[in-house]
Amino acid sequence: MIKNRGTNNLKLKTIIEDIVQIMNNMNCSIEHCFREANQVADGLAKFGAIHEGSHIFQNWQQIPNSSKGAYHLDKAQLPSMRIKYDKANFFVS
């Protein structure tokens, strides 16, 4: 929606227009990033979607475990693998 500079979705229209306006005043670009490539942010986003209210993590112990493991892998510069299964031919015996 942002790359296309608009949307027909009335709930998001104003937000998208605001983002496009800000981008017009900046030298920036929008790129897609698979969630597997940014597992720390994905873990924190999942936490935010499940839990109500705002959360500010004051120390390492408060960070969700799903993000801690991904952080350590990221810090060690280890690659993230994206595994896709063929659902039509996938079965467990």
C-alpha positions in Angstrom: 0.0 0.0 0.0 2.8 2.4 0.8 4.8 1.5 -2.3 1.6 2.1 -4.4 1.1 5.4 -2.6 -2.4 4.7 -1.5 -5.1 2.3 -0.6 -8.9 1.8 -0.9 -9.0 0.5 2.7 -10.8 3.3 4.5 -9.4 2.3 7.9 -5.8 2.6 6.7 -6.3 5.4 4.1 -5.3 8.3 6.4 -2.4 6.4 7.9 -1.0 5.5 4.5 -1.5 9.0 3.2 0.4 10.4 6.3 3.3 7.9 5.7 3.5 8.8 2.0 3.5 12.5 2.9 6.4 12.0 5.4 8.3 9.9 2.8 7.9 12.7 0.2 9.9 14.9 2.6 12.7 12.4 3.2 15.2 10.4 1.3 14.0 6.9 2.2 12.7 3.7 0.7 10.4 0.9 1.8 11.6 -2.7 1.4 9.9 -6.0 2.4 11.7 -8.1 4.9 10.6 -11.7 5.7 9.8 -12.1 9.4 12.5 -14.9 9.5 15.1 -12.3 8.6 14.1 -10.2 11.7 13.0 -12.7 14.3 13.6 -10.3 17.2 11.1 -7.8 15.9 8.7 -10.6 14.9 8.8 -12.0 18.5 8.2 -8.6 20.0 5.4 -7.9 17.6 3.7 -11.2 18.5 4.1 -10.3 22.2 2.5 -7.0 21.6 -0.4 -8.5 19.6 -1.2 -11.0 22.4 -0.8 -8.7 25.4 -2.9 -5.6 26.0 -1.4 -2.2 26.8 2.1 -0.7 26.3 5.2 -2.6 27.4 8.6 -1.1 28.2 11.2 -3.7 28.9 13.6 -2.3 31.5 16.0 -5.2 31.6 17.0 -8.4 29.8 14.8 -10.7 32.1 11.6 -8.9 31.0 12.2 -9.5 27.2 10.1 -12.4 25.9 12.0 -15.7 25.5 11.0 -15.9 21.8 13.0 -12.8 21.2 16.0 -13.7 23.4 16.9 -16.7 21.4 16.6 -14.8 18.1 18.7 -12.0 19.5 21.6 -14.3 20.4 21.5 -15.8 16.9 21.4 -12.4 15.4 24.3 -11.2 17.5 26.4 -14.2 16.5 25.6 -13.3 12.9 24.1 -16.8 12.3 21.8 -17.1 9.3 18.1 -17.6 9.6 16.6 -20.4 7.6 13.1 -20.3 6.1 11.7 -23.7 5.7 8.6 -24.3 3.6 6.7 -27.5 3.6 4.6 -28.9 0.8 1.3 -29.2 2.7 -0.2 -31.5 0.1 2.6 -34.1 0.5 3.5 -33.5 4.1 2.4 -36.1 6.6 3.6 -37.6 9.8 3.6 -41.4 10.2 
